Amino acid sequence: MNLVTLADFAHARAGDKGNILSIAVLPLDPAHYPWLLRELTCERVAEQFATRQPSKVHRYELPNLHALNFVLEDALEGGVNLSCGLDRHGKSLSYLLLSLRLPRPQD
């Protein structure tokens, strides 16, 4: 199977609210949105973030924007006021998601 990194075909932006991490993923080419829908599942995202131990991963589809938004509950070590982590807001965690290896899209 020919694998690529998500970063080869998409960009992402992360944010936080308490102990909840939110990551929006947008394809570089809107034609790859169906590929994202098929390959970027809650299960794959949960596996990619297994070390952060999210209690739940939700996926929201935004077809008008050709985007997906993932919400990971309990993924920020308690949030800004409780975490001793370097990135308590989770802003850099979009790069963890972008490093995910997926099957190459069929063009």
A tleap script that builds the chain and sets N, CA, C and O, in Angstrom:
source leaprc.protein.ff14SB
mol = sequence {
  NMET ASN LEU VAL THR LEU ALA ASP PHE ALA
  HIE ALA ARG ALA GLY ASP LYS GLY ASN ILE
  LEU SER ILE ALA VAL LEU PRO LEU ASP PRO
  ALA HIE TYR PRO TRP LEU LEU ARG GLU LEU
  THR CYS GLU ARG VAL ALA GLU GLN PHE ALA
  THR ARG GLN PRO SER LYS VAL HIE ARG TYR
  GLU LEU PRO ASN LEU HIE ALA LEU ASN PHE
  VAL LEU GLU ASP ALA LEU GLU GLY GLY VAL
  ASN LEU SER CYS GLY LEU ASP ARG HIE GLY
  LYS SER LEU SER TYR LEU LEU LEU SER LEU
  ARG LEU PRO ARG PRO GLN CASP
}
set mol.1.N position { 0.852 -1.183 0.000 }
set mol.1.CA position { 0.000 0.000 0.000 }
set mol.1.C position { 0.893 1.242 0.000 }
set mol.1.O position { 1.845 1.332 0.776 }
set mol.2.N position { 0.584 2.174 -0.858 }
set mol.2.CA position { 1.335 3.407 -0.985 }
set mol.2.C position { 0.800 4.435 0.016 }
set mol.2.O position { -0.322 4.918 -0.136 }
set mol.3.N position { 1.592 4.774 1.036 }
set mol.3.CA position { 1.148 5.702 2.080 }
set mol.3.C position { 1.757 7.078 1.884 }
set mol.3.O position { 2.879 7.218 1.395 }
set mol.4.N position { 0.998 8.088 2.274 }
set mol.4.CA position { 1.446 9.481 2.262 }
set mol.4.C position { 1.129 10.083 3.625 }
set mol.4.O position { 0.340 9.525 4.387 }
set mol.5.N position { 1.736 11.205 3.927 }
set mol.5.CA position { 1.351 11.894 5.161 }
set mol.5.C position { 0.178 12.823 4.862 }
set mol.5.O position { 0.048 13.343 3.754 }
set mol.6.N position { -0.652 13.016 5.844 }
set mol.6.CA position { -1.784 13.926 5.697 }
set mol.6.C position { -1.307 15.318 5.297 }
set mol.6.O position { -1.991 16.018 4.549 }
set mol.7.N position { -0.138 15.723 5.790 }
set mol.7.CA position { 0.413 17.052 5.481 }
set mol.7.C position { 0.680 17.246 3.990 }
set mol.7.O position { 0.731 18.382 3.518 }
set mol.8.N position { 0.853 16.148 3.239 }
set mol.8.CA position { 1.063 16.258 1.797 }
set mol.8.C position { -0.187 16.731 1.069 }
set mol.8.O position { -0.100 17.235 -0.051 }
set mol.9.N position { -1.368 16.570 1.707 }
set mol.9.CA position { -2.622 16.856 1.032 }
set mol.9.C position { -3.566 17.776 1.806 }
set mol.9.O position { -4.639 18.115 1.308 }
set mol.10.N position { -3.179 18.183 3.016 }
set mol.10.CA position { -4.091 18.994 3.837 }
set mol.10.C position { -3.302 19.890 4.776 }
set mol.10.O position { -2.111 19.685 5.014 }
set mol.11.N position { -3.996 20.882 5.298 }
set mol.11.CA position { -3.438 21.671 6.395 }
set mol.11.C position { -4.438 21.619 7.549 }
set mol.11.O position { -5.588 21.214 7.379 }
set mol.12.N position { -3.975 22.035 8.719 }
set mol.12.CA position { -4.811 21.913 9.910 }
set mol.12.C position { -4.551 23.081 10.850 }
set mol.12.O position { -3.518 23.747 10.787 }
set mol.13.N position { -5.519 23.302 11.717 }
set mol.13.CA position { -5.428 24.365 12.729 }
set mol.13.C position { -6.035 23.813 14.008 }
set mol.13.O position { -7.142 23.273 13.996 }
set mol.14.N position { -5.312 23.948 15.108 }
set mol.14.CA position { -5.770 23.417 16.390 }
set mol.14.C position { -6.116 24.540 17.353 }
set mol.14.O position { -5.580 25.644 17.267 }
set mol.15.N position { -7.016 24.236 18.263 }
set mol.15.CA position { -7.401 25.162 19.312 }
set mol.15.C position { -7.865 24.384 20.526 }
set mol.15.O position { -7.894 23.153 20.514 }
set mol.16.N position { -8.226 25.103 21.568 }
set mol.16.CA position { -8.594 24.427 22.807 }
set mol.16.C position { -9.753 25.137 23.487 }
set mol.16.O position { -10.041 26.306 23.231 }
set mol.17.N position { -10.394 24.399 24.348 }
set mol.17.CA position { -11.397 24.935 25.264 }
set mol.17.C position { -11.342 24.026 26.477 }
set mol.17.O position { -11.878 22.918 26.456 }
set mol.18.N position { -10.700 24.491 27.527 }
set mol.18.CA position { -10.524 23.656 28.709 }
set mol.18.C position { -9.651 22.466 28.380 }
set mol.18.O position { -8.518 22.627 27.927 }
set mol.19.N position { -10.172 21.274 28.607 }
set mol.19.CA position { -9.429 20.045 28.361 }
set mol.19.C position { -9.816 19.411 27.030 }
set mol.19.O position { -9.586 18.221 26.813 }
set mol.20.N position { -10.403 20.208 26.142 }
set mol.20.CA position { -10.882 19.720 24.852 }
set mol.20.C position { -10.029 20.310 23.739 }
set mol.20.O position { -9.829 21.523 23.669 }
set mol.21.N position { -9.534 19.444 22.878 }
set mol.21.CA position { -8.742 19.843 21.722 }
set mol.21.C position { -9.623 19.802 20.481 }
set mol.21.O position { -10.364 18.840 20.272 }
set mol.22.N position { -9.546 20.832 19.666 }
set mol.22.CA position { -10.287 20.902 18.416 }
set mol.22.C position { -9.281 21.091 17.286 }
set mol.22.O position { -8.414 21.963 17.355 }
set mol.23.N position { -9.403 20.263 16.238 }
set mol.23.CA position { -8.504 20.384 15.092 }
set mol.23.C position { -9.330 20.401 13.811 }
set mol.23.O position { -10.054 19.451 13.513 }
set mol.24.N position { -9.214 21.487 13.060 }
set mol.24.CA position { -9.854 21.593 11.756 }
set mol.24.C position { -8.861 21.130 10.696 }
set mol.24.O position { -7.685 21.491 10.738 }
set mol.25.N position { -9.335 20.334 9.751 }
set mol.25.CA position { -8.505 19.808 8.668 }
set mol.25.C position { -9.142 20.212 7.346 }
set mol.25.O position { -10.326 19.966 7.113 }
set mol.26.N position { -8.345 20.835 6.485 }
set mol.26.CA position { -8.827 21.276 5.176 }
set mol.26.C position { -7.890 20.752 4.100 }
set mol.26.O position { -6.674 20.897 4.224 }
set mol.27.N position { -8.427 20.148 3.047 }
set mol.27.CA position { -7.553 19.666 1.975 }
set mol.27.C position { -6.933 20.843 1.217 }
set mol.27.O position { -7.557 21.893 1.064 }
set mol.28.N position { -5.709 20.653 0.749 }
set mol.28.CA position { -5.083 21.683 -0.075 }
set mol.28.C position { -5.828 21.840 -1.392 }
set mol.28.O position { -5.891 22.934 -1.953 }
set mol.29.N position { -6.391 20.743 -1.880 }
set mol.29.CA position { -7.205 20.735 -3.098 }
set mol.29.C position { -8.598 20.230 -2.712 }
set mol.29.O position { -8.719 19.101 -2.236 }
set mol.30.N position { -9.649 21.028 -2.900 }
set mol.30.CA position { -10.996 20.585 -2.525 }
set mol.30.C position { -11.403 19.246 -3.143 }
set mol.30.O position { -12.283 18.566 -2.615 }
set mol.31.N position { -10.778 18.866 -4.242 }
set mol.31.CA position { -11.085 17.575 -4.866 }
set mol.31.C position { -10.701 16.408 -3.965 }
set mol.31.O position { -11.173 15.290 -4.173 }
set mol.32.N position { -9.852 16.647 -2.968 }
set mol.32.CA position { -9.443 15.587 -2.047 }
set mol.32.C position { -10.353 15.476 -0.815 }
set mol.32.O position { -10.094 14.663 0.072 }
set mol.33.N position { -11.400 16.278 -0.757 }
set mol.33.CA position { -12.322 16.198 0.376 }
set mol.33.C position { -12.963 14.805 0.508 }
set mol.33.O position { -13.028 14.285 1.621 }
set mol.34.N position { -13.436 14.182 -0.580 }
set mol.34.CA position { -13.987 12.827 -0.437 }
set mol.34.C position { -12.957 11.830 0.121 }
set mol.34.O position { -13.312 10.928 0.879 }
set mol.35.N position { -11.702 11.997 -0.252 }
set mol.35.CA position { -10.625 11.150 0.295 }
set mol.35.C position { -10.510 11.353 1.797 }
set mol.35.O position { -10.392 10.385 2.548 }
set mol.36.N position { -10.544 12.625 2.246 }
set mol.36.CA position { -10.505 12.894 3.688 }
set mol.36.C position { -11.693 12.247 4.397 }
set mol.36.O position { -11.531 11.644 5.458 }
set mol.37.N position { -12.869 12.369 3.822 }
set mol.37.CA position { -14.061 11.766 4.420 }
set mol.37.C position { -13.892 10.262 4.597 }
set mol.37.O position { -14.300 9.696 5.611 }
set mol.38.N position { -13.293 9.631 3.610 }
set mol.38.CA position { -13.139 8.181 3.636 }
set mol.38.C position { -12.019 7.736 4.587 }
set mol.38.O position { -12.197 6.775 5.336 }
set mol.39.N position { -10.894 8.408 4.566 }
set mol.39.CA position { -9.700 7.926 5.260 }
set mol.39.C position { -9.481 8.513 6.650 }
set mol.39.O position { -8.904 7.847 7.509 }
set mol.40.N position { -9.920 9.724 6.886 }
set mol.40.CA position { -9.632 10.384 8.165 }
set mol.40.C position { -10.807 10.168 9.122 }
set mol.40.O position { -11.674 11.027 9.283 }
set mol.41.N position { -10.801 9.014 9.737 }
set mol.41.CA position { -11.891 8.602 10.616 }
set mol.41.C position { -11.584 8.935 12.075 }
set mol.41.O position { -10.443 9.225 12.436 }
set mol.42.N position { -12.609 8.888 12.891 }
set mol.42.CA position { -12.422 9.086 14.335 }
set mol.42.C position { -11.472 8.041 14.899 }
set mol.42.O position { -10.658 8.342 15.773 }
set mol.43.N position { -11.573 6.828 14.408 }
set mol.43.CA position { -10.718 5.748 14.907 }
set mol.43.C position { -9.251 6.013 14.589 }
set mol.43.O position { -8.384 5.799 15.437 }
set mol.44.N position { -8.968 6.475 13.377 }
set mol.44.CA position { -7.574 6.784 13.017 }
set mol.44.C position { -7.045 7.961 13.819 }
set mol.44.O position { -5.890 7.953 14.244 }
set mol.45.N position { -7.871 8.964 14.027 }
set mol.45.CA position { -7.437 10.122 14.817 }
set mol.45.C position { -7.189 9.700 16.266 }
set mol.45.O position { -6.193 10.106 16.864 }
set mol.46.N position { -8.076 8.898 16.828 }
set mol.46.CA position { -7.888 8.418 18.202 }
set mol.46.C position { -6.596 7.620 18.321 }
set mol.46.O position { -5.871 7.751 19.308 }
set mol.47.N position { -6.310 6.802 17.331 }
set mol.47.CA position { -5.068 6.016 17.351 }
set mol.47.C position { -3.840 6.929 17.276 }
set mol.47.O position { -2.847 6.701 17.967 }
set mol.48.N position { -3.915 7.959 16.436 }
set mol.48.CA position { -2.793 8.894 16.296 }
set mol.48.C position { -2.534 9.650 17.605 }
set mol.48.O position { -1.395 10.007 17.910 }
set mol.49.N position { -3.593 9.887 18.367 }
set mol.49.CA position { -3.482 10.635 19.622 }
set mol.49.C position { -3.533 9.720 20.851 }
set mol.49.O position { -3.834 10.181 21.952 }
set mol.50.N position { -3.245 8.449 20.671 }
set mol.50.CA position { -3.358 7.484 21.766 }
set mol.50.C position { -2.527 7.879 22.985 }
set mol.50.O position { -2.953 7.643 24.116 }
set mol.51.N position { -1.365 8.467 22.784 }
set mol.51.CA position { -0.533 8.848 23.933 }
set mol.51.C position { -1.167 9.960 24.760 }
set mol.51.O position { -0.834 10.122 25.934 }
set mol.52.N position { -2.070 10.722 24.166 }
set mol.52.CA position { -2.755 11.800 24.884 }
set mol.52.C position { -4.035 11.290 25.549 }
set mol.52.O position { -4.656 12.006 26.334 }
set mol.53.N position { -4.420 10.077 25.241 }
set mol.53.CA position { -5.546 9.380 25.850 }
set mol.53.C position { -6.870 10.159 25.822 }
set mol.53.O position { -7.484 10.367 26.869 }
set mol.54.N position { -7.311 10.589 24.637 }
set mol.54.CA position { -8.624 11.245 24.589 }
set mol.54.C position { -9.714 10.261 24.993 }
set mol.54.O position { -9.680 9.092 24.607 }
set mol.55.N position { -10.678 10.737 25.769 }
set mol.55.CA position { -11.767 9.850 26.190 }
set mol.55.C position { -12.780 9.642 25.065 }
set mol.55.O position { -13.493 8.639 25.040 }
set mol.56.N position { -12.838 10.599 24.133 }
set mol.56.CA position { -13.800 10.521 23.019 }
set mol.56.C position { -13.287 11.396 21.886 }
set mol.56.O position { -12.713 12.460 22.118 }
set mol.57.N position { -13.504 10.933 20.651 }
set mol.57.CA position { -13.167 11.714 19.457 }
set mol.57.C position { -14.438 11.870 18.635 }
set mol.57.O position { -15.097 10.888 18.293 }
set mol.58.N position { -14.770 13.108 18.325 }
set mol.58.CA position { -15.938 13.419 17.489 }
set mol.58.C position { -15.447 13.986 16.162 }
set mol.58.O position { -14.436 14.686 16.119 }
set mol.59.N position { -16.156 13.688 15.088 }
set mol.59.CA position { -15.835 14.262 13.780 }
set mol.59.C position { -17.058 15.017 13.263 }
set mol.59.O position { -18.172 14.494 13.243 }
set mol.60.N position { -16.821 16.249 12.851 }
set mol.60.CA position { -17.874 17.073 12.263 }
set mol.60.C position { -17.489 17.380 10.827 }
set mol.60.O position { -16.384 17.848 10.554 }
set mol.61.N position { -18.406 17.114 9.920 }
set mol.61.CA position { -18.172 17.346 8.502 }
set mol.61.C position { -18.728 18.708 8.116 }
set mol.61.O position { -19.854 19.057 8.471 }
set mol.62.N position { -17.923 19.472 7.385 }
set mol.62.CA position { -18.311 20.800 6.908 }
set mol.62.C position { -18.164 20.828 5.388 }
set mol.62.O position { -17.205 21.404 4.874 }
set mol.63.N position { -19.103 20.213 4.661 }
set mol.63.CA position { -18.944 20.060 3.218 }
set mol.63.C position { -18.874 21.375 2.456 }
set mol.63.O position { -18.196 21.451 1.431 }
set mol.64.N position { -19.552 22.405 2.926 }
set mol.64.CA position { -19.497 23.696 2.220 }
set mol.64.C position { -18.105 24.311 2.277 }
set mol.64.O position { -17.739 25.107 1.412 }
set mol.65.N position { -17.328 23.946 3.296 }
set mol.65.CA position { -15.951 24.439 3.432 }
set mol.65.C position { -14.927 23.399 2.998 }
set mol.65.O position { -13.727 23.674 2.992 }
set mol.66.N position { -15.392 22.204 2.634 }
set mol.66.CA position { -14.505 21.073 2.334 }
set mol.66.C position { -13.578 20.821 3.517 }
set mol.66.O position { -12.369 20.664 3.345 }
set mol.67.N position { -14.145 20.782 4.704 }
set mol.67.CA position { -13.341 20.658 5.922 }
set mol.67.C position { -13.931 19.626 6.867 }
set mol.67.O position { -15.111 19.284 6.799 }
set mol.68.N position { -13.065 19.143 7.752 }
set mol.68.CA position { -13.478 18.284 8.855 }
set mol.68.C position { -13.001 18.945 10.142 }
set mol.68.O position { -11.939 19.567 10.170 }
set mol.69.N position { -13.777 18.811 11.194 }
set mol.69.CA position { -13.350 19.293 12.501 }
set mol.69.C position { -13.406 18.119 13.470 }
set mol.69.O position { -14.433 17.456 13.610 }
set mol.70.N position { -12.289 17.880 14.130 }
set mol.70.CA position { -12.208 16.812 15.127 }
set mol.70.C position { -12.153 17.430 16.507 }
set mol.70.O position { -11.403 18.377 16.746 }
set mol.71.N position { -12.943 16.898 17.406 }
set mol.71.CA position { -12.979 17.349 18.791 }
set mol.71.C position { -12.561 16.164 19.655 }
set mol.71.O position { -13.214 15.121 19.656 }
set mol.72.N position { -11.465 16.338 20.389 }
set mol.72.CA position { -10.917 15.284 21.233 }
set mol.72.C position { -11.108 15.685 22.690 }
set mol.72.O position { -10.509 16.650 23.166 }
set mol.73.N position { -11.931 14.947 23.373 }
set mol.73.CA position { -12.210 15.238 24.782 }
set mol.73.C position { -11.085 14.695 25.665 }
set mol.73.O position { -10.545 13.620 25.407 }
set mol.74.N position { -10.744 15.446 26.701 }
set mol.74.CA position { -9.743 15.047 27.698 }
set mol.74.C position { -8.374 14.791 27.085 }
set mol.74.O position { -7.668 13.877 27.511 }
set mol.75.N position { -7.990 15.584 26.093 }
set mol.75.CA position { -6.720 15.367 25.390 }
set mol.75.C position { -5.636 16.363 25.761 }
set mol.75.O position { -4.536 16.300 25.212 }
set mol.76.N position { -5.918 17.290 26.687 }
set mol.76.CA position { -4.960 18.360 26.976 }
set mol.76.C position { -4.435 18.330 28.410 }
set mol.76.O position { -4.117 19.373 28.983 }
set mol.77.N position { -4.346 17.148 28.978 }
set mol.77.CA position { -3.758 16.978 30.321 }
set mol.77.C position { -4.409 17.892 31.351 }
set mol.77.O position { -3.738 18.414 32.242 }
set mol.78.N position { -5.702 18.081 31.226 }
set mol.78.CA position { -6.424 18.912 32.176 }
set mol.78.C position { -6.686 20.322 31.702 }
set mol.78.O position { -7.495 21.026 32.308 }
set mol.79.N position { -6.029 20.762 30.635 }
set mol.79.CA position { -6.233 22.101 30.097 }
set mol.79.C position { -5.167 23.084 30.551 }
set mol.79.O position { -4.231 22.720 31.262 }
set mol.80.N position { -5.317 24.314 30.139 }
set mol.80.CA position { -4.311 25.356 30.344 }
set mol.80.C position { -3.936 25.537 31.811 }
set mol.80.O position { -2.754 25.676 32.128 }
set mol.81.N position { -4.895 25.537 32.691 }
set mol.81.CA position { -4.609 25.829 34.093 }
set mol.81.C position { -4.075 24.637 34.882 }
set mol.81.O position { -3.567 24.817 35.988 }
set mol.82.N position { -4.178 23.427 34.339 }
set mol.82.CA position { -3.750 22.237 35.067 }
set mol.82.C position { -2.534 21.553 34.474 }
set mol.82.O position { -1.790 20.894 35.201 }
set mol.83.N position { -2.312 21.687 33.184 }
set mol.83.CA position { -1.258 20.940 32.511 }
set mol.83.C position { 0.120 21.543 32.759 }
set mol.83.O position { 0.280 22.761 32.828 }
set mol.84.N position { 1.102 20.668 32.889 }
set mol.84.CA position { 2.510 21.095 32.974 }
set mol.84.C position { 3.178 20.998 31.613 }
set mol.84.O position { 4.367 21.289 31.482 }
set mol.85.N position { 2.425 20.592 30.603 }
set mol.85.CA position { 2.969 20.433 29.255 }
set mol.85.C position { 3.428 21.754 28.662 }
set mol.85.O position { 2.964 22.820 29.066 }
set mol.86.N position { 4.345 21.677 27.700 }
set mol.86.CA position { 4.860 22.879 27.049 }
set mol.86.C position { 3.815 23.579 26.199 }
set mol.86.O position { 3.827 24.803 26.076 }
set mol.87.N position { 2.908 22.802 25.610 }
set mol.87.CA position { 1.872 23.370 24.751 }
set mol.87.C position { 0.514 23.089 25.379 }
set mol.87.O position { -0.234 22.230 24.912 }
set mol.88.N position { 0.210 23.813 26.430 }
set mol.88.CA position { -1.024 23.554 27.176 }
set mol.88.C position { -2.275 23.864 26.368 }
set mol.88.O position { -3.340 23.312 26.642 }
set mol.89.N position { -2.158 24.744 25.374 }
set mol.89.CA position { -3.298 25.089 24.523 }
set mol.89.C position { -3.512 24.074 23.404 }
set mol.89.O position { -4.586 24.040 22.805 }
set mol.90.N position { -2.518 23.258 23.116 }
set mol.90.CA position { -2.640 22.261 22.055 }
set mol.90.C position { -2.466 22.819 20.662 }
set mol.90.O position { -2.825 22.148 19.694 }
set mol.91.N position { -1.925 24.030 20.518 }
set mol.91.CA position { -1.809 24.649 19.197 }
set mol.91.C position { -0.917 23.845 18.255 }
set mol.91.O position { -1.200 23.770 17.059 }
set mol.92.N position { 0.143 23.249 18.767 }
set mol.92.CA position { 1.052 22.499 17.897 }
set mol.92.C position { 0.561 21.089 17.605 }
set mol.92.O position { 1.167 20.389 16.795 }
set mol.93.N position { -0.507 20.660 18.234 }
set mol.93.CA position { -0.978 19.291 18.041 }
set mol.93.C position { -1.562 19.051 16.648 }
set mol.93.O position { -1.772 17.901 16.261 }
set mol.94.N position { -1.826 20.110 15.894 }
set mol.94.CA position { -2.264 19.900 14.511 }
set mol.94.C position { -1.156 19.190 13.732 }
set mol.94.O position { -1.441 18.434 12.803 }
set mol.95.N position { 0.111 19.429 14.105 }
set mol.95.CA position { 1.216 18.775 13.405 }
set mol.95.C position { 1.268 17.282 13.708 }
set mol.95.O position { 1.701 16.495 12.866 }
set mol.96.N position { 0.837 16.889 14.883 }
set mol.96.CA position { 0.741 15.462 15.188 }
set mol.96.C position { -0.272 14.803 14.258 }
set mol.96.O position { -0.030 13.713 13.741 }
set mol.97.N position { -1.397 15.461 14.049 }
set mol.97.CA position { -2.401 14.908 13.137 }
set mol.97.C position { -1.882 14.914 11.702 }
set mol.97.O position { -2.099 13.949 10.969 }
set mol.98.N position { -1.201 15.980 11.288 }
set mol.98.CA position { -0.700 16.066 9.916 }
set mol.98.C position { 0.384 15.030 9.621 }
set mol.98.O position { 0.664 14.751 8.456 }
set mol.99.N position { 0.987 14.466 10.641 }
set mol.99.CA position { 2.000 13.429 10.430 }
set mol.99.C position { 1.378 12.045 10.225 }
set mol.99.O position { 2.094 11.078 9.964 }
set mol.100.N position { 0.076 11.947 10.338 }
set mol.100.CA position { -0.633 10.674 10.143 }
set mol.100.C position { -0.397 10.174 8.721 }
set mol.100.O position { -0.484 10.940 7.761 }
set mol.101.N position { -0.098 8.885 8.596 }
set mol.101.CA position { 0.122 8.262 7.292 }
set mol.101.C position { -1.166 7.573 6.859 }
set mol.101.O position { -1.765 6.795 7.601 }
set mol.102.N position { -1.572 7.891 5.621 }
set mol.102.CA position { -2.829 7.386 5.053 }
set mol.102.C position { -2.565 6.841 3.645 }
set mol.102.O position { -1.564 7.195 3.023 }
set mol.103.N position { -3.455 5.987 3.144 }
set mol.103.CA position { -3.330 5.545 1.754 }
set mol.103.C position { -3.421 6.748 0.816 }
set mol.103.O position { -4.203 7.671 1.042 }
set mol.104.N position { -2.619 6.719 -0.223 }
set mol.104.CA position { -2.600 7.824 -1.213 }
set mol.104.C position { -3.980 7.968 -1.852 }
set mol.104.O position { -4.617 6.968 -2.185 }
set mol.105.N position { -4.453 9.228 -2.029 }
set mol.105.CA position { -5.752 9.407 -2.706 }
set mol.105.C position { -5.665 8.985 -4.163 }
set mol.105.O position { -4.622 9.096 -4.806 }
set mol.106.N position { -6.774 8.504 -4.654 }
set mol.106.CA position { -6.871 8.140 -6.075 }
set mol.106.C position { -7.273 9.378 -6.848 }
set mol.106.O position { -8.378 9.887 -6.667 }
set mol.107.N position { -6.409 9.862 -7.693 }
set mol.107.CA position { -6.734 11.074 -8.482 }
set mol.107.C position { -7.495 10.726 -9.735 }
set mol.107.O position { -7.847 11.614 -10.511 }
savepdb mol mol.pdb
quit
